[in-house]
């Protein structure tokens, strides 16, 4: 487990732009299985989360015309049970941190894996997120 002094600023980077933290299994199940659309970011302490994933999501939320009903996050290595539960809803997709998924009526309809985040600029990640929002949340 990572110390809060390290992870609190990383959490705040998302919550400050309106992303809701899911810290337990019940919260994950309620969000993911709800009617409509739910975006989940699996946050991480790694450099690609800091350099691409978190800023990319923040940019997408600022610019997107269409947005999901809920935008949420779990923190890998911190919210272990919540993260494991998100991954249960993503069976068939390899686990990765960071990663992002969009659910529609409880079913995963889009996924961005770590290997699709690494080395990409936040603007490119934001474009990918916005395209998913446009396709599934409009």
Secondary structure as UniProt FT lines:
FT   HELIX           4..15
FT   TURN            16..18
FT   STRAND          20..21
FT   HELIX           25..33
FT   STRAND          37..43
FT   HELIX           47..48
FT   HELIX           49..53
FT   HELIX           54..63
FT   STRAND          70..75
FT   TURN            76..78
FT   HELIX           80..89
FT   TURN            90..92
FT   STRAND          99..104
FT   TURN            105..106
FT   STRAND          107..112
FT   HELIX           114..117
FT   TURN            118..119
FT   HELIX           122..136
//
